[in-house]
């Protein structure tokens, strides 16, 4: 079973290089590891490898992230930036807000209506414990920052980038 963490972007992130993604992750991981109760992300950062996956969307993956110290943990980032797949993704995310009356719901809906793409990080449920969750959030935060968007995480809700960390906008119900 997998969990998805998304960067809903109002600007394309296809110009992001593997190296710039790695730098963004490394800059955010210490803050996010502390925020989520993990210590010593330095080994993860030292062993962090980011490579272009060869595909723009779908199973092939757009970017691949390997965390050297985390028992071979590998994360794949898919980019959905066009066609019916993007419409379906946005529609599903909007449907999750149908009954939401929280203060920041309109900001999230506006982001979704302006979205040009969604970067999806897939995390195995077994990797949520430990450094996996902060690593996935760091990936999404880096892409959301570059793509002028927001972060949506299954089971967590909606977040915005706040410096090297994130700020919760809407909690998952």
Order of alpha helices (4+ residues) and beta strands (2+ residues): beta-alpha-alpha-beta-beta-beta-alpha-alpha-beta-alpha-beta-beta-beta
